[in-house]
Amino acid sequence: MPMIDLANPTRFLAVVNRVLPWLIAATAILFAIGLFRTMNAPDDYQQGATVKIMFLHVPAAWLGMFGWGLMSIAALGTLVWRHPLADVAGKAAAPIGAAFTFICLVTGSLWGRPTWGTYWVWDARLTSMLVLLLLYFGVLALYWTAEEPGRGARAAAILSLVGAINLPIIKFSVDWWNTLHQPASVFRMGGSTIDPTILTPLLIMTLAFTLLFVTLHLAVMRNEILRRRVRSMRLIQAQELHA
Amino acid sequence: MSLGPHADFIVAAYAVTLFVVAALIGWVMLDYVAQCRVLEDLEERGVTRRSLREG
């Protein structure tokens, strides 16, 4: 099937219905392997057993940023090509990205208390991540409160593009400012500084969470397409009643 | 598997993550069932989409 066919919502739904069971199975298998490896991972020489929180925190941080990146690309599709599926993709990514950003902040706080001695500091990395969560809330508010869906979608798309400025700020905040948060240790020039016994389960968990994100995103997109069908059918019903 | 002196923090982190992920999955599933039910109801009342009529 050519990629352009996916731009048709009916064909997109057919593909999603076929792909979702496989994605759910792959996600479950990866989580089973990842959690097994997590349980058997050794303690870190500095962090002790609290390193196990990193197997949640790092994937959640990556997906919080990935979600916004996805929304920014979808925003281009909404504003430039006015493609209805682009708006559906952007709207579907917002609650999932917000949930993972929330998980990142909470698990980071729970790791920070025993390691740094505090739940929260206003350093650049933590603050820019909190700004990302507030931006997610802003986009969700625009989608959920707009009386006319098209207007809400355009406003959310503009905020998505403007908010994308925050992504490099989050990524490079640990290099640009003096932060309590440690610098990059997974993806960095010269390779990862993490021992393979901890890095391997971390990467498996990251892959599992990413598949979970993709699965949920496709499922929420399907729901949104159905919701729009319901809306258009109700409008037709109302027009017929008044005719 | 020993979680050491900070077990409470580790368990809390996993519990919060599990709760949020479960809530997301639950919301997605319930929303899907609700949309399908409304669509079915509309189709039973004879309401069809414009694209289907034109086709």
Interface residues (C-beta under 8 A of the other chain):
Chain A: M39 N40 D43 G48 A49 T50 K52 I53 L56 H57 A60 P95 I96 A99 F102 I103 V106 T107 L110 W111 R113 P114 L212 L216 A219 V220 R222 N223 L226 R227 R229 V230 S232 M233 R234 I236 Q237 E240
Chain B: M1 S2 L3 G4 P5 H6 A7 F9 I10 A12 A13 Y14 V16 T17 V20 V21 A23 L24 I25 W27 V28 D31 Y32 Q35 C36 V38 L39 L42 R45 V47 T48 R49 R50
